[in-house]
């Protein structure tokens, strides 16, 4: 059954310029190419949601890599790949008789209009914080309505503020999303200092753990507490850790390259030697950052 769009498009005040920006003819050609591939390519024809879901995830991460690299050309390419996956999954569903790309668009448009009453309705907001609270409040209302409808059919669980956080998210990102959703209904530290006190408490419990199982449990608690502190300070922990891993990798590659110039490998070098090369990499980065900053100031 097609997904209905419950709003009057003319009443939403959508501009002709915004509609034209969608390049409808080009979009139609893209859809036509995907549909033909699904008919005529043996590999494409055999795929299912399950068989390509890992590729969809991979494409999302490749786009994130392009963003981190600040590479617009690569971002464009990876967004194209993600767009392909949206159309591909939609056509798989169409051939299964469950939904089609029009259903996908109508459902998402409905959600966007409903969750932005300050744009498409009369609600007044005071800033981005109000927008985020409205978004979460509408989501909770949607889940309660859906659960009520399901409950009338029997066997539905009561909705939770934590609903909608995918289990498959990376652990740091999932922790942040779970915490943010709990905070949206008032379950949160009053400030970042309270969250930092919890970090101190959990760090002490890590040191005191006496078994492997207890240690794993306490390390998890410590990481969760650090995520809470980061969130309250406005830092996205997933982004922060990705940045640190990239920094570590960059500096360690410098250590490897410097050792290779000496005809040695890390396993053959002492820790003191590698530490010195690590410090050399750090110093070079700082000099580069200082030079870049000076050049920016001169402009």
Secondary structure as the mmCIF struct_conf table of DSSP 4:
data_model
#
loop_
_struct_conf.conf_type_id
_struct_conf.id
_struct_conf.beg_label_comp_id
_struct_conf.beg_label_asym_id
_struct_conf.beg_label_seq_id
_struct_conf.end_label_comp_id
_struct_conf.end_label_asym_id
_struct_conf.end_label_seq_id
HELX_LH_PP_P HELX_LH_PP_P1 UNK A 2 UNK A 4
BEND BEND1 UNK A 7 UNK A 7
TURN_TY1_P TURN_TY1_P1 UNK A 9 UNK A 9
HELX_RH_3T_P HELX_RH_3T_P1 UNK A 10 UNK A 12
TURN_TY1_P TURN_TY1_P2 UNK A 13 UNK A 13
HELX_RH_AL_P HELX_RH_AL_P1 UNK A 16 UNK A 20
TURN_TY1_P TURN_TY1_P3 UNK A 21 UNK A 22
HELX_RH_AL_P HELX_RH_AL_P2 UNK A 24 UNK A 40
HELX_RH_AL_P HELX_RH_AL_P3 UNK A 42 UNK A 46
HELX_RH_AL_P HELX_RH_AL_P4 UNK A 49 UNK A 69
TURN_TY1_P TURN_TY1_P4 UNK A 70 UNK A 70
HELX_RH_AL_P HELX_RH_AL_P5 UNK A 72 UNK A 96
TURN_TY1_P TURN_TY1_P5 UNK A 97 UNK A 97
BEND BEND2 UNK A 98 UNK A 98
HELX_RH_AL_P HELX_RH_AL_P6 UNK A 101 UNK A 114
TURN_TY1_P TURN_TY1_P6 UNK A 115 UNK A 115
HELX_RH_AL_P HELX_RH_AL_P7 UNK A 117 UNK A 120
BEND BEND3 UNK A 121 UNK A 122
BEND BEND4 UNK A 127 UNK A 127
HELX_RH_AL_P HELX_RH_AL_P8 UNK A 128 UNK A 153
BEND BEND5 UNK A 154 UNK A 154
HELX_LH_PP_P HELX_LH_PP_P2 UNK A 156 UNK A 159
TURN_TY1_P TURN_TY1_P7 UNK A 161 UNK A 164
TURN_TY1_P TURN_TY1_P8 UNK A 167 UNK A 168
BEND BEND6 UNK A 169 UNK A 169
HELX_RH_AL_P HELX_RH_AL_P9 UNK A 171 UNK A 184
TURN_TY1_P TURN_TY1_P9 UNK A 185 UNK A 186
BEND BEND7 UNK A 188 UNK A 188
BEND BEND8 UNK A 190 UNK A 191
HELX_RH_AL_P HELX_RH_AL_P10 UNK A 192 UNK A 208
BEND BEND9 UNK A 211 UNK A 211
HELX_RH_AL_P HELX_RH_AL_P11 UNK A 212 UNK A 232
TURN_TY1_P TURN_TY1_P10 UNK A 233 UNK A 234
HELX_RH_AL_P HELX_RH_AL_P12 UNK A 237 UNK A 261
TURN_TY1_P TURN_TY1_P11 UNK A 262 UNK A 263
HELX_RH_3T_P HELX_RH_3T_P2 UNK A 266 UNK A 268
BEND BEND10 UNK A 269 UNK A 269
HELX_RH_AL_P HELX_RH_AL_P13 UNK A 271 UNK A 298
#
